[in-house]
Amino acid sequence: MNRNTTEAGKVTLVRPGNRRKKKISVFPVINTIFFILICLFIIVPIWKVLTDSFDMQTSYGMRLWPKKFGWAGYLSVFTNPTLSRPLIISAVTTVVGTFLSLALCTLGGYVLIQWKMPGRGFLSGILLFTMIFEGGMIPTYLVVDALHMTNSLFSVILLPAINIYNLVLMRNFFEGIPQAISEAAEIDGCTPLQTFFKIVLPLSKAALASIGLMIAVGYWNDYTTFKIYITNSDLYNFQMKLRSLVMGSDLPTALGGATDNAVKSASVMVAILPFMIIYPFCQKYFIAGINMGSVKE
C-alpha cells in the first residue's frame, strides 16, 4: 500500500490496484498511422525517380540506391538543347509572368480599397462577374488569334497574369491593414502611390509571398496554355517537352553514357525540385497570409 497526504494533513492508504489506468485514445494512433501511410505514398515514388535519375544502368522495379551512380542524366537535361531550351523558356515565363501578375493584382486590389473613388462598387461588381462567367476557351482563342498573339510567349504570359481571384485575395489582404496608417501617411503629405509603395506593400510581404508562390507554381506547371496557343515546337516550355519525353515520342540524345530512363527521371526531378526547395522557406509567409485580413479594424 502507498501513503497519500491530503491538504488537511491526513494520511490515507491507497491500494495499488485502485489507481486509475491511463486510457489510450484510439484516434491519435489511427491518425498517426494514416499520415505515415500518406507520407510513404508520396515519398516512395519520388525516391524511386530520384534513384533512377542517378542510375547509369537500365533497371526495373524499386531500388533504394543507384547500382551505378552518375550525373549524366542531369548533364543531358542542362546541356542538351532539346531540353535546356524549354527549361529556359519555363524559367523566363515563370519569372516575368509572376512579377507581371503580382503587379496587376496588387495595383488592382489597392484601387478597390479606395472607398472615396467614384464607381468603386460598380467596378468591383464587373470584376467579380468576370470571375464567375468567363468568355470560354474558343472565344478567348479567337481573340488571341485576332491579336496575332498565337505562337508567341506574350499569350502564355499575359493570359494567366490577369487573374481576378488573386486580385480579390490581394484586396482582402489590403483591407486588413488599419485605415489609420494610410490616413497618417496622407497627413504627412504622402500621395496615394507613395502610400502604396512605402507603406502598403512593405506591410503585405506575407500576402505577396504566398500569392506570388501560387502564381509561380501555376506558370511553372503550365501545360494547357502552351498546348492551346503554341504550335511552334521551338517555343514549348519544359512541361510540354517533359510529357513527350515521358511518353517516349521525343527522346533526346543522352550524354555521358546515361540511359533513357535516367534522362526521363532527371527531367522529372528538375521539374519538381525547385518548388520543393522553396516551399519550406515560405511556410511562415503562408501562415501569416492566412491570418492577415481575418481581423478587421
C-alpha positions in Angstrom: 0.0 0.0 0.0 1.1 3.6 -0.7 0.5 6.7 1.5 -1.1 9.8 0.1 -1.1 13.0 2.2 -4.2 15.3 1.7 -4.3 19.1 2.2 -5.6 18.7 5.7 -2.5 16.6 6.6 -4.4 13.3 6.9 -2.7 10.2 5.6 -4.7 7.8 3.5 -3.8 4.4 2.3 -4.3 3.7 -1.3 -4.1 0.2 -2.7 -2.0 -0.2 -5.9 -4.9 -1.9 -7.6 -7.2 1.2 -7.1 -5.0 3.5 -9.2 -6.7 4.7 -12.4 -5.1 3.5 -15.6 -4.5 6.0 -18.4 -6.9 5.5 -21.2 -5.3 5.2 -24.6 -7.2 7.0 -27.2 -7.6 5.2 -30.5 -7.9 8.3 -32.7 -4.3 9.6 -32.3 -2.9 6.1 -33.1 -5.1 5.7 -36.2 -4.3 9.3 -37.2 -0.5 8.7 -36.9 -0.7 5.5 -39.0 -2.8 7.3 -41.6 -0.4 10.1 -42.0 2.6 7.8 -42.1 1.0 5.9 -45.0 0.3 9.2 -46.8 3.9 10.2 -46.4 5.1 6.8 -47.7 2.7 7.1 -50.7 4.3 10.5 -51.5 8.0 9.8 -50.7 8.4 6.3 -52.2 7.6 7.3 -55.8 9.8 10.4 -55.5 12.6 8.4 -54.1 12.2 5.9 -57.0 12.5 8.6 -59.6 15.5 10.2 -57.7 17.3 6.9 -57.6 16.7 6.2 -61.3 17.9 9.7 -62.2 21.4 8.8 -60.8 21.4 5.2 -62.1 23.5 4.7 -65.2 22.2 1.2 -65.8 18.7 0.4 -67.0 16.7 -1.0 -64.1 13.2 -2.0 -63.4 11.5 -2.2 -60.1 12.3 -0.4 -56.8 15.9 0.3 -55.8 17.0 2.1 -52.7 20.3 3.2 -54.2 21.6 3.5 -57.7 23.5 0.5 -59.0 25.9 2.6 -61.0 26.0 6.3 -59.8 26.4 9.1 -62.3 25.4 12.7 -63.1 24.9 12.1 -66.9 21.1 12.2 -66.7 21.2 15.8 -65.3 24.0 16.7 -67.7 21.8 15.7 -70.6 18.9 17.9 -69.2 21.1 21.1 -68.8 23.3 20.8 -71.8 21.1 19.2 -74.5 19.3 22.0 -76.4 16.3 19.7 -76.8 15.7 20.1 -73.0 17.7 23.1 -72.0 15.9 25.5 -74.3 12.4 24.5 -72.9 13.8 24.8 -69.4 15.0 28.3 -70.1 11.6 29.2 -71.6 9.8 27.9 -68.5 12.1 29.9 -66.2 11.6 33.1 -68.2 7.9 32.8 -68.4 7.7 32.0 -64.7 9.7 34.9 -63.5 8.2 37.5 -65.9 4.7 36.2 -65.5 4.9 36.2 -61.7 6.1 39.8 -61.5 3.5 40.9 -64.0 0.6 39.1 -62.3 1.7 40.4 -58.9 1.8 44.0 -60.3 -1.6 43.7 -61.8 -3.3 42.2 -58.7 -1.6 44.5 -56.2 -2.4 47.7 -58.1 -6.0 46.5 -58.8 -6.5 45.4 -55.2 -5.2 48.8 -53.9 -7.6 50.6 -56.2 -10.6 48.6 -55.0 -10.0 49.6 -51.3 -10.2 53.3 -52.2 -13.5 54.0 -50.6 -13.8 57.5 -51.9 -13.3 56.5 -55.6 -16.4 57.0 -57.7 -17.8 53.8 -59.2 -15.7 51.5 -57.0 -18.7 49.3 -56.3 -19.6 49.0 -60.0 -16.0 48.2 -60.9 -15.8 45.5 -58.2 -19.1 44.0 -59.5 -17.8 43.8 -63.1 -14.6 42.1 -61.9 -16.5 39.6 -59.8 -18.8 38.9 -62.7 -15.9 38.1 -65.0 -14.5 35.7 -62.3 -17.8 33.7 -62.4 -18.7 34.0 -66.1 -15.8 33.7 -68.4 -15.8 34.0 -72.2 -14.8 30.4 -72.7 -11.9 28.7 -74.5 -13.0 29.2 -78.1 -13.9 32.9 -77.9 -10.7 33.5 -76.0 -8.7 31.7 -78.6 -10.4 33.7 -81.4 -9.5 37.0 -79.6 -5.9 35.9 -79.1 -5.6 34.8 -82.7 -7.1 38.1 -84.0 -4.5 40.0 -82.0 -1.8 37.8 -83.7 -0.5 36.6 -80.3 -0.6 32.8 -81.1 2.8 31.2 -81.3 4.1 34.0 -79.1 5.3 34.0 -75.4 3.1 37.0 -74.8 0.0 34.8 -74.9 1.2 32.4 -72.3 2.4 35.2 -70.1 -0.4 37.7 -70.4 -3.4 35.4 -70.2 -2.6 33.7 -66.8 -1.4 37.1 -65.4 -4.9 38.5 -65.4 -6.4 36.6 -62.6 -9.4 38.1 -60.7 -9.2 35.6 -57.9 -5.7 36.7 -57.0 -6.8 40.3 -57.3 -9.7 39.7 -54.8 -7.3 37.9 -52.4 -4.9 40.9 -52.5 -7.8 43.3 -51.9 -8.8 41.3 -48.8 -5.2 41.5 -47.6 -5.1 45.2 -48.1 -8.4 45.6 -46.2 -6.8 44.0 -43.2 -4.3 46.9 -42.9 -5.7 49.6 -40.5 -7.0 52.6 -42.3 -5.4 54.8 -39.7 -2.0 54.1 -41.1 -3.0 55.3 -44.6 -4.6 58.4 -43.0 -1.5 59.2 -41.1 0.6 58.9 -44.2 -1.8 61.2 -46.0 -1.5 63.8 -43.3 2.3 63.6 -43.6 2.0 64.5 -47.3 2.2 61.1 -49.0 0.4 60.7 -52.3 -1.7 57.6 -52.9 1.2 56.0 -54.9 3.7 56.8 -52.2 1.5 55.3 -49.6 1.1 52.2 -51.7 4.9 51.7 -52.3 6.2 52.9 -48.9 3.6 51.6 -46.5 1.1 49.2 -48.0 3.5 46.9 -49.9 6.0 46.5 -47.0 3.1 45.5 -44.7 1.9 43.0 -47.3 5.1 40.8 -47.6 3.2 37.7 -46.4 0.4 38.2 -49.0 2.9 38.9 -51.8 5.0 35.8 -50.9 2.0 33.4 -50.6 0.1 34.6 -53.6 3.3 35.1 -55.6 4.3 31.5 -54.9 0.9 30.2 -56.1 1.3 32.2 -59.3 4.8 31.0 -59.9 3.7 27.4 -59.5 0.9 27.9 -62.0 3.4 29.4 -64.6 6.0 26.7 -64.0 3.5 23.8 -64.3 1.5 25.4 -67.2 0.7 22.9 -69.9 -2.8 23.8 -71.2 -2.0 27.4 -72.3 1.1 26.2 -74.3 -0.9 23.4 -75.8 -3.7 25.7 -77.0 -1.7 28.8 -78.2 1.7 27.4 -79.1 2.2 25.2 -82.1 5.8 26.0 -82.7 8.0 23.3 -81.0 10.8 25.8 -80.5 8.6 27.8 -78.1 7.5 24.8 -76.0 8.1 25.0 -72.3 9.6 22.3 -70.1 6.3 20.7 -69.2 5.4 20.2 -72.9 8.8 18.6 -73.6 8.5 16.5 -70.4 5.3 15.0 -71.5 6.6 14.0 -74.9 9.8 12.7 -73.1 7.9 10.5 -70.7 5.6 9.2 -73.4 8.7 8.2 -75.4 7.9 10.2 -78.5 10.8 12.8 -78.3 13.8 11.2 -76.6 16.9 13.5 -76.7 20.4 12.2 -77.2 21.7 11.0 -73.8 25.2 12.3 -72.9 27.9 10.7 -70.8 26.5 7.2 -71.1 23.2 8.0 -69.5 20.3 5.7 -70.2 16.9 6.9 -71.4 15.4 6.1 -68.1 18.0 8.2 -66.3 17.2 11.2 -68.6 13.5 10.8 -68.0 13.9 10.6 -64.3 16.3 13.5 -64.2 13.8 15.6 -66.2 11.0 14.8 -63.7 13.2 15.8 -60.7 14.3 19.1 -62.4 10.5 19.8 -62.9 9.5 19.2 -59.2 12.6 20.1 -57.2 12.6 23.9 -57.4 9.4 24.4 -55.6 10.0 21.5 -53.2 13.0 23.5 -52.1 11.2 26.9 -52.0 8.1 25.8 -50.1 9.6 25.1 -46.7 11.2 28.6 -46.7 7.9 30.2 -47.5 5.9 28.3 -44.9 5.9 31.2 -42.4 4.5 33.6 -45.0 1.7 31.2 -45.7 0.7 31.2 -42.0 0.9 35.0 -41.8 -1.0 35.2 -45.1 -3.8 33.1 -43.6 -4.1 35.3 -40.5 -3.8 38.6 -42.4 -7.2 40.0 -43.2 -9.1 37.8 -40.8 -9.4 40.6 -38.2 -10.9 43.9 -39.2 -10.3 47.2 -37.5 
